[in-house]
Amino acid sequence: MLILAEPTVTFAFVIEKQTLLNPTPFLEDDPYNLLKSGKFNAVPWICGTTENEGLAKTAYILRNDSYKTTFLKNLDVNLPIFLALGITVSSDDMPAVYQKIIDFYLQGDTQLSNSKSLKGFVDIIGDRFFSYGTYQSALFQATKTKVPVWVYRYNYISELTSTDYFSFNESPVNGTTGVCHTDDLIPLLYSPAIFHRPLTSFSDIMMSYNMVQMWTSFATFGNPSPNNKFVKYDWKPLVGLYGKTRVNSSDLQFLYMEGPNANSQNLLKFEMRNDFFVKRMKFWDNLRIVEYPVEKNNAINSIALETELPIAMKLLQHFVIILVALINQNESIVITIKDGKIRGIVSQTRNYRNYYSFRGIPFAKPPIGNLRFKDPESPIPWGDNILDATKDAPKCIQKNFFTSLDPKIEGKEDCLYLNVYTPKLSKKCNKKLPVMVYIFFGGFFAGSGRSDYAGPEYLLDEDVVLVSINYRLGVLGFLSLGNDDAAGNWGMKDQVFALKWIQENIAAFGGDKNRVTLFGSSAGGASSHLHMFSRFSKGLFHRAISQSGTALLFWTRPLNNAQVRNAKMQASFVGCNPNATSKDIVECLRSIPVDVLVESSKKFKLILAEPTITFALVIEKQTLLNPTPFLEDDPYNLLESGKLNAVPWICGVTENEGLAKTGYILRNDSYKTTFLKNLDVNLAIMLALGITVSSGDMPAVYQKIIDFYLQGDTQLSNTNSVRGFVDIIGDRIVSYGIYQSALFQATKTKVPVWVYRYNYLSELTTTDYFSFNENPVNGTIGVCHTDDLIPLLYSPAIFHRPLTSFFDMIMSFNMVQMWTSFATFGNPSLNNRFIKYDWKPLVGLYGKTRVNSSDLQYLYMQGPNANSQNPLKFEMRNDFFVNRMKFWDNLRIVEYPVEVV
C-alpha cells in the first residue's frame, strides 16, 4: 500500500496468447480493440450505476480524522495514486490534470471543509472508477452492435448499505451517506454475513420486488420491463446508435430509479431520462486522459465516447452497501407536560422516519396498598425533576392462559403507565395531529401496552400520534361484590383515566385532543365499543375501531350475579372468608400478596384453560362512594334506548377467529383427547352456553351445534370437522356478536358503521402464539383472532421479527393507511396507487326493526391470489358467513337486538 488502503487493486487482467501450454486464454486482446473490431459475443446487456459510487472507497477516509489528515496532507500525490492517473497521464502533465480535477469537483477546497467539497470528493472517485466508464461503455457498445443495451441510474436509499462496512464501522459524517457502489445488489440478494437481517421496510420491499421482477424478466424474456400493478414502466434500450462515430450525451437514455419522495404518494419513481451526470461526464470528456472510442461533436450538448475499458475492468469492484442513519437513535429530548418534565428518545419507523418516543409515563398513582380495588387517582407531580420516559414500564400483573395452561406470573401491580409516540412535537408542529389510542387484547386478564407488544414502527410512518395504555387485569381490574365496597370495572376506569390524561397532555406531543380514535382487538376492541356506553367517557374520544370485539358479545356483557359469585370464590381460594361482609372480604383480599392472588386464578379452570375469562364487567350504580360508575346499564338496553355516545365506528372479524381458543387443543393430542372425552360438557363450558341455556335444553342445543358444524363427527377425524370446530368457537365468541352489534347499532343511530372481514394469511400469525407454539396440523392454519393487528403494530415480544414479505408489507401499508385515514378524516376509504376502494358504511338501516342478512355490507380483505397479479383483493360484499349466522339466528339462545329475516 502506498497510502492507506491504496491502491486497492493490485492483481488484475492481462492479455494472453493461445499456446500449447495455454490452450484456453480468457482475454486475447484489449476489450476496446475487440469491441471496436466487432470481435466479441454481443448479447443483450444491462449496465448502470448508483448515485454515489465513490462512497465505497472514500467513506473510511472521511469518517476518520486521522485517515483524513493523512490523505489530505499530500493530496496532490495521494489523489493521483487513488485515481490511477499515472496509467495515462505523464508526470509533466500531472499537476495540470490534478488542478483541473480539484477546481471542478472541490472548487479548490483541498481540506474538504464543507459538505459540498466532501460530496465532490466522493464524486471524483465514483466518476473515475465507475460512472464515467459505464457511460462510455454503454454508448460505445451501442455504436458497435445492434444487440440492445439498457442503462440505469440507481438512486434509492435503503435501510441497509455497506458504507459502514467499508468505513470500518466509523460513525457517519456529513457527505458520507448516500446510494453507494452496489447498493443496487441489496434488493436482489440476501447477505446475512454483511447485514445480519433481511430487508424489512415497506419501501425496501417494494424496491426489491420491482428489481427482482426486472432482473428475472430480463433473464426469462430478454426484456427488463415487466408490467405489474405496483410500478409500470417501459425501460427502453439505447436506440439508433449503431454505426455512429459521434454521439450526443442525450443519446444515453437510462432508467432512473428513485424514491421514496416525501412530497408524493409514490414510494418509488421509475422514469426514462437522458441527463446522465451531464456536467461531470462532460468534464471527463474534455479532460481527455484516456482513449477515445468515438469522437465528440463540438456542440455543447455532445460528448465523445472517452473510455479505457482495460483500466475500467481493473478498477471495477462489486460490494454490498449499508445505509447509515442520519441521527443517533439514542438522542434524548425533554418536554413539559402537566405533571412535570419528561425525557424521551428519538427512534425510527420501519421506513426510517424519525419519531419521538416517551414510554412509561404514569397517568395514575400506583394502584397498590389501600388503592387496590379502588378508582384510579391522579399521579403526584415530580416537581423540578425530569422523569425518565425512555423505557417501558412493567405490564400489569397477570397469568396469561393464552400461552400456557399454567403460565408464569408476569408484570407488576404498579402498572398504570402509558406510552406516547409522535412524529412531531408541539413546538415543531403548526398543525395538531390526530391521536390513536391503542387498547390491548387479552380477555381482560392478560396483555400489555408495552412497546414490545404494541410498537409504533408501522403506524408512525403516517402523521398520527399513537398512545398505548395499560389497565388493571383479572381480579385486580374487575373484582366486584356488587356494592360500594367493590363496585368493579377498575380496568375500564383506568382506561377512562388514561383518556382524561390524554385530553390534558396530548397537545405537548403535537396531538389534537379533539381527534382521538380508540382502537384495539378482542378485549381492546370491546373496550373501544364499551366507552360509547359510559357517560364518563363522553367527549374523551371521537371515533372507534373494534377489531374482533364489541360491547354485545356474551363475554363482555355484564353478569353481576356471576361476578359476585366469582369474587367470593376468589376469596375462598386465598383463605379469606367468602361469607364475611363485603367490606371484610375486600380488606382481606387487599392484605393478600399480589402474587398469591394472581396465582390462584388457575383454580377457576374447569377444563384445560377454560373458562378463560373469570372477572369481567358489571353494572354499577352511581353513589357518593362510587361517583363515576363506568357502566350503569346493560349495553343492549342503552343501545335500544339510544343512551349512548355514538361515534363513527369500524368493526370487523378475521376469517378463522376460533383458532385463538382451539389451536392449542387441536395441535396437542393429549389436550385433544382430554377435551373430546366429554365434549358435551366441555363444549358447553367453552361456549358459556349456561348463561342463557337451561340444563333441560342443553342436550338439544348441543346436538344442533354438533350436527351443523361437525356433521356429527365428534372425534374431529377429518379436516372439515376440525375446521367446523374452529368455526363453532369463532362464531360464538366473536363473529356472531360482531354481526349482531353492527346491524343493531346501525338501526339505532345515524352515525356511520363500517364492517370488515379480514382473510389475509400473513407469514406471521397469532395462531402459533395462542397454540403454545405447538406444531400445526390440518385445519389449524388460518387467519386467527387478532391477526388483523399484525399489519398495524410491531410486536417483537410475540413474533421476534417484523413483517418482511412483499405481500405482508402491501397489506400493512393499506391497513395503516385505512386506520390512519379514519383517525384523520373519519373515512377509511382510500385511493392510492396500490389498491383503490370505496369502503361503504352500513346505510338505510336506521329505524328498522327487521333487517336482512344482505344489509350487512362489509369490506372483504383477501389475498394473495395465486392465479392473479393482484396480491390482495379489497371488495364490498354482503355474504357475511350467511349460513353460519343464520344458524345462530335460528338457535335463539341469546338476546336478539334485531330480527334478521
N, C-alpha and C positions, 0 to 999 in steps of 0.2 A: 504494500500500500504506500502511495506517495503522500496522500493527505487524507486523514481519517479513513473512511472506507473506500476511497477512490484510488485507482479505477476499480469498479465493482466487477466488470467482466474482464477476465484475463485470457481464458481459452475460448476460442470460438471457431467459426467455419474457415475452411481453406478450399481452394480449388485442387482437385485430384486428377490424375491421369489414369486411364484404364490400362492395366498391365496384367501379365500372367499372375502376379502375386497380389494384385488389387483388381480383381475382375468386376467388382460392382461398386465403382465410385459413386458417392452421393451427389457431388457437385462438380461438374466438369468445366464450367466457365462462370464468369461473373453473372449473377442473375440479370443485371442490367443488359448485358450483351445478349443473353438468351432471350430476354423479353423483347429487345429491340429487333432481333432477327426472327422472332416468331418461333423459336425452338423451345417450346415449353408446352406442357399439358394443361391447356386452359380449361377450367371448369367454372361453373357458376360460383361466384365468390362474394362473401360479405366481409367488409372490413370497417373499422371505426375506432373512435377514441372516446375517452372520458373527458369530462370538463377540466379536471385539474390533475392531469397525468403526473406532473412533476413532484407531487407530494410524496411519492414513493421513495424519492432519492434526496429530498430536501428537509422533510419534517424533522428527522432526527437531529439535524444541524440547528434548525430554527428553534427547537424546543429545549435546547440545552445551551446555556450561556457560554460554557467553556468551549463546546464544539463550535459554536457560532463565532466566538472571538478568534479561535484558531483559524477557522476558514477565512474570515474576513481580513485577517492580519496581512495576508499576501494574496488578496483577491485576484490581482492581475495574473498571478501564477496559478493559483488553485482553480479558478474558473475554467481556463483553457484545458487543464487536466480533466476536470469534471466533464466538459463538453467534448473532449477528444478532438479539439480543434487542430492539434498538431498533425492529424492524419492528412489534412488537405491544405492547411494554412502554413506558410513559411514563417520562420522566426522573424524575418523582416516585416512581414505583413501583420504579425500577431498583435502588436499594440493598437493598430488602427482598427482591426476587426473587434478586438476586445472593447475598445472605446465606443464603437457603434452599438454593440450589444448593451453596454452599460447605459448609454444615453437613451436608447429606445425603451428598454424594459424597466430600468430603475430611475430614469430621469436624473442620473448622476448620483443617486443616494447609495453610495457603496457601503454604508453602515446599516442599511435596511432598517431605518429608524421609524418607519410608519407602515401601516397595513398595505398601502399601495405598492411600496417597493418590496415588501415581503411577498405579496402576490406576484409581482413582476419576477422575482427570483424563482418562484415556483414555475412560472410560465416559461422562463428561459429554458429550464431543464426539460419541462414537458414537451415544448415545441421541438427542441433539438433531438430528444430521444424518441419521441413518439408521434406527435401531431403532424409535424411537417412531413415526415416520412410517409405517414398514412395518406395524407393529402396528395403527395406526389405519386405514390404507388398506385392509388386508385385511378387518377387521371391518366397516368402513363399506360396502365394495363388496358383501360377502356379505349385508348387510341390504337392498341396493337391487337385487339381481339374483339370479335363480335359476341363473345360469350358474356352474359350480363355480369355487371359489378354493382353491388349495393353498398352504400356508405351510411354510417350512422354517427351521431354525436350524443353521448350519454351524459345527461345532467340531472340524474336523480340521486338525492341524498338519502341513503338508507340508515336505519338504526345501527347497522353493522358496517364497519370499514376497518381495514388493517392499517390505517395510518398509525395507530398506537403500536401495532406490531413492528412496523418499520421505524418507529420513533423510539424504540427501546422502552416503550411504555412511559415515556415522559409526558407530563401534563401539557395539554394544548395551549397555544398562544394564538393571538390574532393572526390570521393569514395562513394558519396551518390546519384548517378544516375545509372540507370540500369533497368533490367526487373524484376520488383518486384512481390512479392506474389500476385496472382490473376490478374496480367496483362493479363493473358490468358482468362479472362472473358470479357475484353473490346471489342474484336471483336464479341462477341456473344450477349451482352445485352447493350441496350442504357440506360445510367444512368445520366439523366439531373440533378438530385439532387446533384451529385458529380461534374460533368464536365461542365454543363451548355451549352453544344453543342455536336453535333454528330461527328463521325469521318469524316474528310474532306480530308486528304492527300491521294494521289494515292496509295501508298504502304499500308497505313492503310486499305483502302477499299479493296485492293487485299487480305490482310491477313484475313479480316473479311469475304469476300466471300468464301475463302477456308475453314476457320474454321467452318463457318455455314454449308457448304456442308459436311464437315467431320462429324460434330455432328448430323446433320439431316439424313445423310446417315446411320450412326450407329443406330439412333432411328428407321429408316424405314426398313433397311435391315439387321441390325446386323453387318455391315461391314463399318468401317470408311475410306475406300479407294475409294472415287469416282474418276472417270476418266473424267476430263474436260480439255478444251483446254488451260487452263492457267497454272495449275500446275498438273502434272501427277506423282503419286507415289503409291506404293504398301506398305501400312503400315502393317507389319507382326506382329502377336501376338507372345508372348513367346511360344516356341515350345520345345517339348522333355524333359520337366522338371517334368512331373507328376510322383510321386513316389520316386523322388530323395530325399536324405537327405543331400547331399553335392553338391554344385553347384559352377561354376566359375563365376567371375564377367562378363566375356564376354557372359554369357548366357542371361544377361539383354540387349536384343536388344530393341532399342527405336527409335521413330521417332524424328529426330532433326529438329526443325523449326527455321530458322534463316533468317535475312535479314533486310534492303537491304545491298547488298555487293557493295561498291563503285567501286570495280575493275572489276565488271562483269555486263553484261546486265541483269542478273537475279535479279529481285527485291526481290524475296523470294527464299530460298533454303529449300527444304524438302528432307531429306535423312535418310536412316536407318543407325544407328551406334550402337556400343556396348562399349562405353567409358563413362559410366555414372559417372562423377566426381570420377574417379577411385581412385586417391590417397586419397581424402577426405573420401570416403566411406571405404577404407581400414583402415584409421586411426580409425574410429569408430568401425570397426570390431575388431581391435586389442585392443581398449580401454576396451571392454567387461564390460560395466557398465549396460547392460540391458540383458533380457533373450535372449536365442539363439534358435530360431526355428530349424535351420539346422546347423550342424557342418561345419566348414570351412575346406578346404583342406590346406595342408602346402605349396602348390605351390604358387609362388609369385603372379600369376595372378588368384588366387582363393580367395573366400570370404566365410564367414559364414553369414547366414541369421539372423543377430542380430536385434532384434526389441523388443519393448514393446508396443504392439498395444493399450492397455488401456491408457497409457501415451500419445501416439501419438494422440489418439482421444481427450484427454483432451486439448492438446495443439493446435490442428489444428483450424485455424480461417480463414475465407474467406473474402477478401476485394477486392475492385477495386482500381487500382493504376494509378497515373497520372505521366507522364514523365516530368522531369524538363529540360528546355533548358539549354545548357551549356554556353550560353552567355547572356549578358544583351543586349536586343534588342534595348535599347536606347543608346548604346555605340556610341560615335561620332568618326568621322575620318576626317582629314583635308588633302586635296590635293591641288596642284597648277595647274591652267590652264592659258591660255593666259592672261586673264584679272585680275588675282589675285588668292588668296587662297579662297577655299570654304569648308564649313563644311557639311558633310553628316552624315548619321547614318547607323548602321548595322541592317538589318532586316532579315527575313527568308521566304523562299518559302513554299509552301504547304507541301513539303516533308522535311521541316525544314533544308534546306540548307541555309547557311549564304550568304547574298549578301549585297553590298554597295548601298545605296540609296541616290541620290543627286537630290533634287526637287527644282523647282523654280529658275533655272539658267537663267539669262537674255541673250538672243542671239542677241537682238537689242535694240535700245533706245525705250522708251515708245512712241507709235505712237499717241501722243496727241498734242493738240495745232496746231502749224504750220506743224507738221508731220502727221496730219490726211490727208488721201488721198495722201500720198507720199510713195516713195520706202523706205524700212527699212534701217536704218543706224546702224553702229556698236555701241554697248553699251560703256559707259565710264568706263574704268578700275577703280577698287575700292582701288587701292594702297596697303597699308600695312594692311588694314582691312581684316577681314575674313568674307566672305559672308555666311549668314545662308542659307544653302540649305537643311534644314531638313523638310520643309513644302511646300506643293503645292502653286503655285501662282494662282490667280483667273483665271477662264475660260474667254475667250473673250466674251464681252458683246453681249447678244442675247435675242431674244424671241423664245423659242423652240416650234414651232407649231406642233411638233410630239407628244407633251404631253398634249396639251390643245388647244381649239380654241382661247383662249385669255390668253396665259401664262404670268406669271410674268417675268419681266426683270431680268436676271441673269448675273453675271460677271462684268468685268471692261474693260474700253478701254485700260488701261495699262495692256497688257496681253501677250507680246511676250517673253515667257519663255518656257523652256523645262526641262524635267526630264531625268536623266540617271541612269540606274540600271546595276550593273555589279557584277559577282561573283568573279572577280579577278581584283586587281588594277595593274598598270604598274610595280611597284617595286616587286610585288609578282607573276608576270605572265611572264614567259620567252617567251611564245607563244601568240601573239596577237589573240584576239577573234573576230569572225565575228560580225558585227553590224546590228541590225534590227531596222529600223526607222518606228514607227507607226504613220500613219496619220489618224486622227479620221473621223468618218462619221457624217452626219447631213445636207446634201443638200447644203453645203456652207453657211448656215445661222445659224447652231446650232452645238453643240458638244463640246468635250473637250479632251485634252490630259492629264488631271489630273490623279493621281494615283487611285482615286475612280471610274474613268471610264475606265482606262487602266492600271490596276495593273499588276505587273510583276511576281506575285506569281506562275504562271504556267510555263511561258517561261524560267524563270531563274533557273529552275531545270536542264537546259541544258547549255552548255558553249557558251553563246552568251551575247552580251551587248545589252540592249534594250534602245532605246531613244524614248520618246513620246513628240510631239511638239504641240504648239498652233499656230494658224494663224488667221488673222482677218476675220470676217464673215459678211455676209449680205452687207448692204450699205457701211459699213466701210472697207470691204475687197474687194468689187467688183464693186463699183460705177465707171461708165465710161461715159464720154462725147465724146469719140471718138477722142480725141486730147491730146496734151501735158498738158493741164490744168488738165485733169483727165483721164490718159491713161487706168487705170483699172488694174485688175488682182493682186491687192495688196496682197490678201491672198496667191496666188501662189508664189509671190515674197518673202513673209515671209517664205514659205517653202524652197525656194532656199537658202535664207539667213541662215536658220537653218542647211541645208545640208553643207553649207560652214563652219559654226561654227563646225560642226562635223569633217570635214576634218582637221581643225586647232587644235582641242582639244581632240579628242576621244582617242588618244594614252595615255593620262593621266589616262583614265579609263580602260586601258587594251584592248582597241578596235583597230581593224585593219581598217584603213581608206580606204584600197583597197578592202575590202569585205563589202560593205554596201548594204543592201537589204531594199527596201521600201515595206511596206505592209499596207493595210487598206481595209475597206469595204465601199461600196456606194461612197460617195464623196471622201473618203480616198482611195478607190480602183481606182476611176477615176483619182485622183491626182497622184497616183503611175504610172499610164499609161501616163498621160499627160506630166510628166517630160521627157519621151522619145522624146517628140516633141519640147522641149525647148533647144535651143543650149546653154543657160546659165546654164542648169542643167547637161550638159555633163561632165562626169568624176567624178561627185559627188556621183554617186551610180552605182551599178554593176549588180543588179538583182531586180526584182519587182514582187509583188503579188497583183493582183487586185481582190478583193472579191466583186462581185455584183456591179461593176462599171468600165467603161473604158472611153477612150477619144472619142469614137464614139457613145456614147449614145446621144439621142437628147437633154437631159438637160445639157450635158457638151459641146456640140458643140457651137462654138462662133457665136452669133447672134448680131452683132454690132448695127444694127438699133433698135432692140428691147431694147437693153441695154441703148442706148441713150434716147429712149422714157421713159423708166422706171426711169432714172436719173432725167429727167425733171418733171415727176410725183412726184417723191420723193421731189423735190424742192417745188412744189406747196403744198404738204401735210404739210410742216413745215413753210410755209409763205415766202418762197423765190420765186423770180420771175422766172418762168420757161423759159421766153422769153429773159432773160438777156443774156449777153455774158457768155461763158463757164467759164471764169475767175471769173466773178462776182457770178455765181451760186456756184462755189466751195468755194469762200470766204464766201458766206452766209452760206453754209452748215457747214463750219468749225466753224462758230460762234454759231451754234445751240447746246444747251446742249445735250450731248450724249444720255441721257435717252429719251429726246423728239424725237430725230432722230430715235432711235431704236423702240420706242413705235409706231411710225407712220407706221411701216411696216405692221401692220394689215389692213391698208387701201387698200392694194393691193389685198386683198382676194375678190374673186367673188362668191364662193360658199363654205361654211364651211371653211376648211383650204386650199382651192385651189385658185390659184396656190401656191404650197409650195415654189417653188424656184422663186425668183424675180430677184436677182442680181447674175450673173454668169460670165463666161469667155468671153473675146473679143479678136479679132485680133489687135495687136499693130504694130506700125511702130517704127523702131529704129531712134531716132533723138538725137540732142545734149541734149535736155531736158529729153529725155527718152532713156538713153543709154543702158539699159538692159531689153528690152521687153521680156515678158515671152513667148508669143505665136505670131508668125509672119505670120502664115497662118493656114487655117483650117487643123486639124489633118488628115482628109481624104486626102487632097491634098499632105500633107507632106509624108504620108504613101505611096500614089500612086507613088510619085516621088522618094521614098527611102531616103528622107531627114529626117531621124530620128535616134536617138541614140538607136538602138535596143539592148536590153539586154535580157538574159533568163527571161522568163515571165510565171507566173501562173495566170490564170483567171478562174472564175467559178461562179456558181449561187447556190442559195438554191431552194428547191422544190416548195415553195409557196411564192415567192418574194412579190406578191401583197398584202399580209396581212399587210405590213407596212403602206399602204395608204388606205386600205379598212376596216381594223379591227374595227376602231373607228366608222365607219358608220354602219357596219353590226351589231354591238353589242349595238347600241342605236337606239331605234325605232324612236325617233324624228329626229335624223340625217338621218336615212334611208329614212323616209318619205320625208324629205326635198330634198334629193339627187335624189330620184326616180321620184319626181313630174315633173321635167323637165330633164329626163335622157338624151335626145338627146343633149341638150345644156351642161349639167353638165359633161357628159362623155367626150365630145369633149374638155372641159376645162381641165379635169384631164389628158387626154391623150395628150394634147397640139397638137391636130390634125391641128389646124390653122396654124402651122408653115409651113406645106407643102401641106395642102388640101384646095382648094378654097371653098368659100361659096357655089358655084354651085354644087361641087362634094360632099359636106359634107353629105347630106342625104343618098346618095348611100353607101358611106364608112361606115357611122354609121350603116346602116341596115345590111351590110355584117358582121360587128363585132358582132352585136346583134344575128344574125342568127347562126353564127358559135359557139360563146361561150355560149350563153344563150338559144339557141334553141327558141328564140322569147319570153322567159319568162322575161319581163322587170320589173316584180314585185319581182323577186328573191324569188319565193314562195316555192322552194324546195332546197335540199342540192346541187343538181347538178348545178343549176343556180347560187347559192351562190358561189360555187367553181369556176364556169366559170367566174363570175365577178372578183374574186380574180386573176384568170389567165389572164384576159384581161389586168389588170393593171400591173401585174408582167412581162408579156411578152413585153408590150410596154415600160415600164420603165427600165427593166433590161435584161431579158433573151434573147430577140431577138438581142439586141445590143451586148451582150457578144458573142453570136453565130456568128454574122457577124464580130465582131472585131477579134476573134480568127482565123477564116478562112481567112480573108483578110490579117492579119499580117503574117500568115504562108505562104501565096502566095508571099509576098513581101520581106521577109527576111529569111535567112537561120538560124537565131538564134532560138533556140527551144522555142516552146509554149506548155505549158501543160494546160489542161482544166479539170475541175471537176464539178460534180453535187452533192450537199450535201443534203441528205434526211434522216438525223438523228434527231429525235424528242427528245430533252432533257427535263429533268424536268423543266429547266429554258428556257423561250422563250421571245424574244423581242416583240412578238405579244401583250402581255399584256402592255408593255411599250408604243407601238405605238397606242394602243386602249384606252388610257387614263384610263387603269385598269378597264374597263367595264367587266362584266361577259361574258364568251364565249358563243356563240350559235353555232349550227351546221354549219359546213363549215368554221368556223373561228379559227380552231385549226390546226396547221401545222408547217412546218419548214419555219419560217419567214425570210425575208430580215435581214441580219446581224446576224442570229442565228449561222452562221459558225465562228463568233468571240468568241462565248461563251466558246468553249474549249481552247481558246488561251489566253484570258485576263480576269482577275478577275475584275468585275465591281460592287462593293458594292453599288454605287450610283443608279444603276438600279435594281439590284436583291437582295440586302441586305443579301446575303449569298453566299458562294462558292458552287461549284459542290460537291455533296455528294453521288449520286447514283453510283452503281458499273459500269453500262454501260456508264454513263456520264464520269466517270474517265477513262475508257478504251478509249473512243473516244478522250478525251482530251490528253491522253498520246500519241496516234497515231498522232493526228493533230500537237501537239507540236513537235514531232519527225520529221514529214514531213516538216513543215515550217522551223525548225532549220537546218535540213539536207540540204534543198535547200539553206539556207543562208550560210551554211558552205562549202558545196561541189558543189552546183549548180545542185543537183539532188534530187528530192523529194521522190524517191523510197526508201523503207525501207525493211529490213529483220530482224525483231525482233521476240521474242518468242510468241507474241500475234497475230499479223497479218503480213503476208508476201505478198508483192505485188510488181509488176514492173509497175510503172506509166509511160506509154509511152507518149512522146510528139507527136504532130502532125507531120507526116512525108510525104514526097513525094509531097508536095503541092507547093513548091517554083517555081515561074514562071508560074503557071497555071492561066488561066483567067476564067475557068469554073470548078466548083467542085461539088461533090455530097454531100448530107447531111451526108452520111455514112462516109465521110472523117473526120468528126469531132469525133475523138475518144476521150473519156474522162474517167476519174476515177469516178465511181459511189460509193458513200459512203452512206450506208443504215444500218438501224438496230434500235432496235433489232428485230430478227425474232423469234416469239414465238414458232415456230414449229421446231426450231433447237437449238443445244447447242451453235452455233455461235451467240454471241450477236451483232456482226457487220459484215457487208459484204462490202468488198472493191473489186471491179472488173472493168475491162476495158469494155466499151460498146460504141456503135456508134448510139444510138437511141435518140438523144438529142431533146426531145419534138417534134418529127418529124412532126406530123400533124399540130401542132400549128406554128412551124417555117415555114412550107410550106405555111400556110395561109398568114403570113406576107410577105413571098417572093412574093406571087401572088398579094397581095394587092397593092404593089408597091407605097407606099405613102412616102417613104424615099429614099435616095440615096442607090445605090446597089454596094458596092465595088467589089463583086464577083457574077457572075451569078451562082445561085445554081440550079442544074438540078435534 
